[in-house]
Amino acid sequence: MTTGHSPPLPFAHEAAGQTSFLSFAPQAAGQAPPLPFLPEPAGQAPLLPLAHGVGAQHDLPLSPFYAYAGAFTALFVSFLGLALLWSASRFRGDRAGRPLPASLQRLADSSVTRTALRVLGAALALFFLAHLLLGPDDPDRNPAPGALYVLLWVGLVPASLLLGPVWRLVNPLRALLSLRPPTRPRPVPAAVGIRPAAAGLLLFAWLELVAPDNTSRPVLLTALAVHLAVQLLGAARHGAAWFAHADPFEAYSSLLARLSPLGRRADGRLVLRSPFNGLDSTPETPGLVATVCVLLGTTAYDGLSDNPRWITTLQTSSLGPTATATLGLLAAVALAAACYGLCAGALRLLNRALTTPLTSFAHSLLPIALGYLVAHYFSLLAVEGPRTVMMAAGTDNAPSPAPPLGPAGLAVLQVAAIVTGHVLGVVAAHDRSVRLFPPARAVAGQLPLFALMIAYTLGGIGLLIA
């Protein structure tokens, strides 16, 4: 994770050759050093080093040939096996799942449980706000930045995969809204979908990856004020339903939860299910494509942001590092969206009866986005998560724990996460293809998607090891 041109303030610690949040990647033996500093142009402020949340390309000892070859082989074998052995749709979406015991269902749905979760979310939010307002304006001594960028943003990934859409249950804004006297809210127009959440995710990514001084108290308080204003004004008009459409963390958690083994059937029963069935039940709501492309593009930009060539570009750009980084972030999202748009156009040409090619296959991008998130943020959560918790518990200048994986292990994990995400995407796309296309065109109909998966895979691995 990086900041556009801010000093390496938060979590600038290294352990066992592993970089942590907002620190430069260590130099591997025999390689040219990264370029954290360039000569300062006359009359300008000092150019400061950029940073990244996980080990960068300089400390990932992995052969590009074997990484690319292994990824391509995995995708090709998966595609070929599915084409030969999977001729009919097998996923049943929200009709599938084995019901959990009735006692667990009652416990999960009881008002006591839901109230307790809301109170927990509100208490944690107040704890965060107290540290932000009263603690030192120093991310090495204040857990508030880590709570936002690590425990919330990154921690929602495993929490949502294991437990479902957890942010909906602990969202402190829902607890705050419940204190308001009952009103008759206006329904959110169907055309809105989750587009506001997609915009919120993009703005949060800009705060996380580009904004200068993004761990300072004034910047965080400004961002928090804007978020609260948008959410509470919308909720005042549309009620609690607004959060499902506009809260970026709720939309983010809910989409990732589609891959959770815990889910709800259409009849409301709490069930254990195949993650593929949860993925298949993803609503084709307006804004779904935009949200997934924001996740793909911003995570791809995060991978690009510690490339020495990109760092040099930022530090020498006549526009300034913040403006250049903003354009780079937007370009990464636009590229991810354009690639998928071209794929959807090809699908439409292959089957004129397919009227919604964009949304029909958007769910197959979710495992890819998840693979990118795991690859880029695993070490950040493993190293800076415990450190943030220690700071919140009162440990001053808490040390970063040793990373759970060395450079080689991290490299394997990152490539495996990206490849696995793409293989799962191929499976999801194939099942949808045999459902929507005539049998004679089912395999040919997913060739554009297969080409897209290969392009995304090669690009994702390239950002890690190129």
C-alpha positions as CSV (number, residue, x, y, z in Angstrom):
1,M,0.0,0.0,0.0
2,T,1.4,3.3,-0.9
3,T,0.9,7.0,-0.6
4,G,1.4,9.2,-3.6
5,H,4.2,11.4,-2.3
6,S,4.0,11.4,1.4
7,P,6.9,10.4,3.7
8,P,7.0,6.8,4.7
9,L,5.1,7.4,7.9
10,P,3.1,4.4,9.0
11,F,4.5,1.1,9.9
12,A,8.0,1.6,8.4
13,H,9.4,-1.5,9.9
14,E,11.2,-4.4,8.3
15,A,11.7,-8.0,9.5
16,A,13.6,-10.9,8.0
17,G,13.8,-9.3,4.6
18,Q,10.0,-8.6,4.4
19,T,8.7,-5.2,3.9
20,S,5.8,-3.9,5.8
21,F,3.1,-1.3,5.3
22,L,4.5,1.9,3.6
23,S,8.1,0.8,3.6
24,F,10.4,0.2,0.6
25,A,11.2,-3.3,-0.5
26,P,14.7,-4.4,0.5
27,Q,17.3,-4.9,-2.2
28,A,18.0,-8.4,-3.2
29,A,21.5,-9.5,-3.7
30,G,22.9,-8.8,-7.1
31,Q,20.2,-6.4,-8.1
32,A,20.4,-2.7,-8.7
33,P,19.0,-0.8,-5.8
34,P,15.5,0.6,-6.0
35,L,15.3,4.3,-6.7
36,P,13.8,5.8,-3.5
37,F,15.3,9.2,-4.2
38,L,16.2,11.2,-7.3
39,P,18.0,14.5,-7.5
40,E,15.7,17.3,-6.2
41,P,14.6,19.7,-8.8
42,A,15.5,23.3,-7.9
43,G,12.8,25.1,-6.0
44,Q,10.8,22.0,-5.2
45,A,10.3,20.1,-1.9
46,P,12.4,17.0,-1.3
47,L,11.2,14.0,-3.2
48,L,10.2,11.3,-0.8
49,P,10.2,7.5,-1.2
50,L,7.1,5.6,-2.1
51,A,6.2,2.4,-0.4
52,H,4.2,-0.8,-0.5
53,G,2.3,-3.1,1.8
54,V,3.8,-6.4,0.8
55,G,7.1,-7.7,-0.4
56,A,7.8,-6.2,-3.7
57,Q,9.3,-7.6,-6.9
58,H,12.9,-7.2,-5.6
59,D,12.5,-9.8,-2.9
60,L,10.4,-12.4,-4.7
61,P,12.9,-15.1,-5.8
62,L,10.7,-16.7,-8.5
63,S,11.5,-17.5,-12.1
64,P,9.2,-15.6,-14.5
65,F,9.3,-18.5,-16.9
66,Y,8.0,-21.0,-14.4
67,A,5.4,-18.6,-13.0
68,Y,4.0,-17.8,-16.4
69,A,4.2,-21.4,-17.6
70,G,2.6,-22.8,-14.5
71,A,-0.2,-20.2,-14.6
72,F,-1.0,-20.8,-18.3
73,T,-0.9,-24.6,-17.8
74,A,-3.3,-24.4,-14.9
75,L,-5.7,-22.3,-16.9
76,F,-5.5,-24.3,-20.1
77,V,-5.9,-27.6,-18.3
78,S,-8.9,-26.3,-16.4
79,F,-10.5,-24.9,-19.6
80,L,-9.9,-28.1,-21.5
81,G,-11.2,-30.3,-18.7
82,L,-14.4,-28.2,-18.3
83,A,-15.0,-28.2,-22.1
84,L,-14.8,-32.0,-22.2
85,L,-16.5,-33.0,-18.9
86,W,-18.9,-30.2,-18.0
87,S,-21.7,-29.9,-20.5
88,A,-24.6,-28.8,-18.3
89,S,-24.9,-26.2,-15.5
90,R,-24.3,-27.6,-12.1
91,F,-24.7,-24.6,-9.8
92,R,-28.0,-23.7,-8.3
93,G,-27.3,-20.4,-6.7
94,D,-29.5,-19.4,-3.8
95,R,-31.5,-22.7,-4.0
96,A,-28.5,-24.8,-2.9
97,G,-27.1,-25.5,0.5
98,R,-27.3,-27.9,3.4
99,P,-29.4,-26.3,6.2
100,L,-27.6,-25.7,9.5
101,P,-29.2,-26.9,12.8
102,A,-32.3,-24.9,13.7
103,S,-30.7,-23.9,17.0
104,L,-27.8,-22.2,15.1
105,Q,-30.4,-20.5,12.9
106,R,-32.3,-19.1,15.9
107,L,-29.0,-18.0,17.5
108,A,-27.9,-16.2,14.3
109,D,-31.2,-14.5,13.7
110,S,-32.1,-13.6,17.3
111,S,-32.5,-9.9,18.1
112,V,-30.1,-10.4,21.1
113,T,-27.3,-11.6,18.8
114,R,-27.8,-8.8,16.2
115,T,-28.0,-6.2,18.9
116,A,-24.8,-7.4,20.5
117,L,-23.0,-7.3,17.1
118,R,-24.3,-3.7,16.6
119,V,-23.1,-2.7,20.0
120,L,-19.7,-4.3,19.3
121,G,-19.4,-2.4,16.1
122,A,-20.3,0.9,17.7
123,A,-17.9,0.3,20.6
124,L,-15.0,-0.5,18.2
125,A,-15.9,2.6,16.1
126,L,-15.8,4.8,19.2
127,F,-12.5,3.2,20.3
128,F,-11.1,4.1,16.8
129,L,-12.4,7.6,17.0
130,A,-11.0,8.2,20.5
131,H,-7.5,7.1,19.4
132,L,-7.7,9.2,16.3
133,L,-8.8,12.3,18.2
134,L,-6.8,11.9,21.4
135,G,-3.8,9.8,20.5
136,P,-0.5,11.0,19.1
137,D,-0.5,12.1,15.5
138,D,2.1,9.4,14.7
139,P,1.1,6.1,13.1
140,D,4.0,4.3,14.9
141,R,2.2,5.1,18.2
142,N,-1.4,5.5,17.2
143,P,-3.4,2.3,16.1
144,A,-6.1,4.3,14.3
145,P,-4.4,4.3,10.8
146,G,-3.7,0.6,11.1
147,A,-7.2,-0.1,12.3
148,L,-8.5,1.5,9.1
149,Y,-6.0,0.4,6.5
150,V,-5.2,-3.1,7.9
151,L,-7.8,-4.4,10.4
152,L,-10.8,-3.1,8.5
153,W,-9.9,-3.0,4.9
154,V,-7.7,-6.1,4.8
155,G,-9.3,-7.9,7.7
156,L,-12.7,-7.9,6.0
157,V,-11.4,-10.3,3.5
158,P,-10.9,-13.4,5.7
159,A,-13.8,-12.3,8.0
160,S,-16.2,-12.2,5.1
161,L,-14.9,-15.4,3.6
162,L,-15.3,-17.3,6.8
163,L,-18.5,-15.7,8.3
164,G,-20.4,-14.1,5.4
165,P,-21.2,-10.4,5.1
166,V,-20.0,-9.4,8.6
167,W,-19.8,-5.7,8.0
168,R,-23.6,-5.5,7.5
169,L,-23.9,-6.9,11.1
170,V,-21.4,-4.7,12.8
171,N,-21.7,-1.5,10.7
172,P,-21.7,1.3,13.3
173,L,-23.8,3.5,11.0
174,R,-26.6,1.0,11.1
175,A,-26.4,1.1,14.9
176,L,-26.5,4.9,14.8
177,L,-29.5,5.0,12.5
178,S,-31.4,2.6,14.7
179,L,-31.4,5.4,17.4
180,R,-33.5,7.6,15.1
181,P,-37.3,7.6,15.6
182,P,-39.0,5.4,13.0
183,T,-39.7,7.1,9.7
184,R,-41.1,6.0,6.3
185,P,-38.0,5.9,4.1
186,R,-38.2,6.2,0.3
187,P,-37.0,3.1,-1.6
188,V,-33.6,3.4,-3.3
189,P,-34.3,3.4,-7.1
190,A,-33.3,0.1,-8.7
191,A,-31.2,1.9,-11.3
192,V,-28.8,3.1,-8.5
193,G,-27.7,-0.4,-7.7
194,I,-24.3,-0.4,-5.9
195,R,-22.9,2.4,-8.0
196,P,-22.5,4.7,-5.0
197,A,-20.5,1.9,-3.3
198,A,-18.3,1.5,-6.3
199,A,-17.5,5.3,-6.2
200,G,-16.8,5.0,-2.5
201,L,-14.4,2.1,-3.0
202,L,-12.5,4.1,-5.6
203,L,-12.3,7.1,-3.3
204,F,-11.0,4.9,-0.5
205,A,-8.4,3.4,-2.8
206,W,-7.3,6.9,-3.7
207,L,-7.0,7.7,0.0
208,E,-5.1,4.5,0.7
209,L,-2.8,4.6,-2.3
210,V,-2.4,8.1,-3.5
211,A,-3.4,10.8,-0.9
212,P,-0.4,12.6,0.7
213,D,-0.2,12.3,4.5
214,N,-2.9,9.7,4.5
215,T,-2.2,8.6,8.0
216,S,-2.3,12.1,9.5
217,R,-5.1,13.1,11.8
218,P,-6.5,16.0,9.6
219,V,-6.6,13.8,6.5
220,L,-8.3,10.9,8.3
221,L,-10.8,13.1,10.0
222,T,-11.7,14.8,6.7
223,A,-12.2,11.5,5.0
224,L,-14.3,10.2,7.9
225,A,-16.4,13.4,7.8
226,V,-17.1,13.0,4.1
227,H,-18.0,9.3,4.5
228,L,-20.4,10.1,7.4
229,A,-22.0,12.9,5.5
230,V,-22.7,10.8,2.4
231,Q,-23.9,7.8,4.3
232,L,-26.1,9.6,6.9
233,L,-27.7,12.0,4.4
234,G,-28.6,9.0,2.2
235,A,-29.9,7.0,5.1
236,A,-32.0,10.0,6.2
237,R,-33.8,9.7,2.9
238,H,-33.8,6.0,2.2
239,G,-33.3,4.4,5.6
240,A,-31.0,1.5,6.4
241,A,-31.4,0.1,2.8
242,W,-29.1,2.9,1.7
243,F,-26.0,1.3,3.2
244,A,-26.4,-1.9,1.1
245,H,-26.2,0.4,-2.0
246,A,-23.7,3.0,-0.9
247,D,-21.5,1.9,2.0
248,P,-18.3,0.8,0.3
249,F,-17.2,-1.5,3.1
250,E,-20.6,-3.2,3.2
251,A,-20.6,-3.8,-0.6
252,Y,-17.0,-5.0,-0.4
253,S,-17.8,-7.5,2.4
254,S,-21.0,-8.7,0.8
255,L,-19.4,-9.4,-2.5
256,L,-16.5,-11.3,-0.9
257,A,-19.0,-13.2,1.2
258,R,-20.4,-14.8,-2.0
259,L,-17.4,-17.1,-1.8
260,S,-18.1,-18.0,1.9
261,P,-19.3,-21.5,2.7
262,L,-21.9,-19.9,5.0
263,G,-24.9,-18.4,3.2
264,R,-28.6,-17.9,2.9
265,R,-30.9,-19.8,0.6
266,A,-33.7,-18.0,-1.1
267,D,-36.1,-19.1,1.7
268,G,-33.9,-17.4,4.3
269,R,-32.4,-20.6,5.7
270,L,-28.8,-20.4,6.9
271,V,-26.9,-23.1,5.0
272,L,-23.5,-24.6,4.3
273,R,-22.9,-24.4,0.6
274,S,-20.3,-24.7,-2.1
275,P,-18.7,-21.2,-2.7
276,F,-19.6,-21.7,-6.3
277,N,-23.3,-21.7,-5.5
278,G,-22.8,-18.5,-3.5
279,L,-20.9,-17.0,-6.4
280,D,-23.6,-18.1,-8.8
281,S,-26.3,-16.3,-6.7
282,T,-24.5,-12.9,-7.0
283,P,-27.3,-10.4,-8.0
284,E,-26.8,-8.8,-11.4
285,T,-27.3,-5.4,-9.9
286,P,-26.3,-2.1,-11.6
287,G,-22.8,-1.2,-10.5
288,L,-21.6,-4.8,-10.0
289,V,-19.2,-4.5,-12.9
290,A,-18.0,-1.1,-11.8
291,T,-17.4,-2.4,-8.3
292,V,-15.4,-5.5,-9.4
293,C,-13.4,-3.5,-11.9
294,V,-12.5,-1.0,-9.1
295,L,-11.3,-3.9,-7.0
296,L,-9.2,-5.3,-9.8
297,G,-7.8,-2.0,-11.0
298,T,-6.9,-0.5,-7.7
299,T,-5.2,-3.7,-6.5
300,A,-3.3,-3.8,-9.8
301,Y,-2.2,-0.2,-9.3
302,D,-1.1,-1.2,-5.8
303,G,1.2,-3.8,-7.4
304,L,2.5,-1.2,-9.9
305,S,3.1,1.5,-7.4
306,D,6.4,0.1,-6.0
307,N,7.9,-0.5,-9.5
308,P,11.1,1.6,-9.7
309,R,10.1,2.9,-13.2
310,W,6.8,4.0,-11.9
311,I,8.4,5.6,-8.9
312,T,10.8,7.5,-11.2
313,T,7.8,8.6,-13.3
314,L,6.0,10.0,-10.2
315,Q,9.1,11.8,-8.9
316,T,9.9,13.4,-12.3
317,S,6.4,14.2,-13.6
318,S,5.7,17.8,-14.3
319,L,2.2,17.3,-13.0
320,G,3.5,16.4,-9.5
321,P,3.4,13.0,-7.9
322,T,-0.2,13.2,-6.5
323,A,-1.8,14.2,-9.8
324,T,0.3,11.6,-11.7
325,A,-0.5,8.8,-9.2
326,T,-4.2,9.7,-9.4
327,L,-4.1,9.4,-13.2
328,G,-2.3,6.1,-12.9
329,L,-4.9,4.8,-10.5
330,L,-7.8,5.8,-12.7
331,A,-6.0,4.4,-15.8
332,A,-5.6,1.0,-14.0
333,V,-9.3,0.9,-13.2
334,A,-10.2,2.0,-16.7
335,L,-7.9,-0.7,-18.2
336,A,-9.5,-3.4,-16.1
337,A,-13.0,-2.2,-17.2
338,A,-12.0,-1.8,-20.9
339,C,-10.7,-5.4,-21.0
340,Y,-13.9,-6.8,-19.5
341,G,-16.0,-4.5,-21.8
342,L,-14.3,-5.9,-24.9
343,C,-14.8,-9.4,-23.6
344,A,-18.5,-8.7,-23.0
345,G,-18.8,-7.2,-26.5
346,A,-17.3,-10.4,-28.0
347,L,-19.8,-12.5,-26.0
348,R,-22.6,-10.4,-27.4
349,L,-21.5,-11.0,-31.0
350,L,-21.3,-14.8,-30.3
351,N,-24.9,-14.9,-28.9
352,R,-27.2,-12.1,-29.9
353,A,-29.8,-13.5,-27.5
354,L,-27.5,-12.6,-24.6
355,T,-28.8,-9.1,-23.7
356,T,-26.8,-8.5,-20.5
357,P,-23.2,-9.8,-21.3
358,L,-21.7,-7.3,-18.8
359,T,-23.6,-8.4,-15.7
360,S,-24.1,-12.1,-16.7
361,F,-20.4,-13.0,-16.2
362,A,-19.3,-10.3,-13.8
363,H,-19.5,-12.8,-10.9
364,S,-16.7,-14.8,-12.4
365,L,-14.3,-11.8,-11.8
366,L,-14.9,-12.0,-8.0
367,P,-12.5,-14.9,-7.4
368,I,-9.9,-13.0,-9.5
369,A,-10.3,-9.9,-7.3
370,L,-10.0,-12.1,-4.3
371,G,-6.8,-13.7,-5.6
372,Y,-5.3,-10.3,-6.1
373,L,-6.3,-9.1,-2.6
374,V,-4.7,-12.2,-1.0
375,A,-1.5,-11.9,-3.1
376,H,-1.1,-8.2,-2.3
377,Y,-2.2,-8.0,1.3
378,F,-1.5,-11.3,3.0
379,S,1.8,-10.2,4.6
380,L,0.4,-6.8,5.5
381,L,-2.3,-8.4,7.6
382,A,0.0,-11.0,9.1
383,V,2.6,-8.5,10.1
384,E,0.8,-5.2,10.8
385,G,-2.4,-6.6,12.0
386,P,-0.9,-8.0,15.3
387,R,1.2,-4.8,15.7
388,T,-1.9,-2.6,15.4
389,V,-3.7,-4.7,18.0
390,M,-0.7,-4.5,20.3
391,M,-0.7,-0.7,20.0
392,A,-4.5,-0.6,20.7
393,A,-3.8,-2.6,23.8
394,G,-1.4,0.0,25.1
395,T,2.0,-1.1,23.8
396,D,4.0,1.9,22.8
397,N,6.2,1.5,19.7
398,A,5.0,-2.1,19.3
399,P,7.5,-4.1,17.2
400,S,6.3,-5.8,14.0
401,P,6.1,-9.6,14.4
402,A,8.3,-11.7,12.2
403,P,6.5,-12.5,8.9
404,P,5.0,-16.0,8.7
405,L,6.6,-16.6,5.3
406,G,10.0,-15.9,3.9
407,P,10.5,-14.3,0.5
408,A,10.3,-17.7,-1.4
409,G,7.2,-18.8,0.5
410,L,5.5,-15.4,0.0
411,A,6.3,-15.6,-3.8
412,V,4.7,-19.0,-4.1
413,L,1.6,-17.9,-2.1
414,Q,1.2,-14.8,-4.2
415,V,1.4,-16.6,-7.5
416,A,-0.8,-19.4,-6.2
417,A,-3.5,-17.0,-5.0
418,I,-3.6,-15.3,-8.4
419,V,-3.7,-18.5,-10.4
420,T,-6.3,-20.1,-8.1
421,G,-8.5,-17.1,-8.3
422,H,-8.4,-17.3,-12.1
423,V,-9.1,-21.0,-12.2
424,L,-12.1,-20.5,-10.0
425,G,-13.2,-17.7,-12.3
426,V,-12.9,-20.0,-15.3
427,V,-15.1,-22.6,-13.6
428,A,-17.7,-20.0,-12.7
429,A,-17.7,-18.6,-16.2
430,H,-17.9,-22.0,-17.8
431,D,-21.0,-23.0,-15.8
432,R,-22.7,-19.8,-16.7
433,S,-21.8,-20.2,-20.3
434,V,-23.3,-23.7,-20.7
435,R,-26.4,-22.3,-19.1
436,L,-26.8,-19.2,-21.3
437,F,-25.3,-20.4,-24.7
438,P,-26.7,-23.1,-27.0
439,P,-24.9,-26.4,-26.6
440,A,-23.1,-26.0,-29.9
441,R,-21.7,-22.6,-28.8
442,A,-21.1,-23.2,-25.1
443,V,-17.3,-23.8,-25.4
444,A,-16.7,-21.2,-28.2
445,G,-18.8,-18.7,-26.3
446,Q,-16.4,-18.6,-23.4
447,L,-13.3,-18.2,-25.4
448,P,-13.4,-14.4,-24.9
449,L,-13.6,-15.0,-21.2
450,F,-10.7,-17.5,-21.3
451,A,-8.6,-14.9,-23.2
452,L,-9.5,-12.3,-20.6
453,M,-8.5,-14.7,-17.7
454,I,-5.2,-15.3,-19.3
455,A,-4.6,-11.6,-19.8
456,Y,-5.5,-10.8,-16.2
457,T,-3.3,-13.7,-15.0
458,L,-0.3,-12.6,-16.9
459,G,-0.7,-9.0,-15.9
460,G,-1.2,-9.9,-12.2
461,I,1.9,-12.1,-12.1
462,G,3.8,-9.6,-14.1
463,L,3.2,-6.9,-11.4
464,L,4.7,-9.3,-8.9
465,I,7.8,-10.5,-10.6
466,A,8.5,-8.5,-13.8
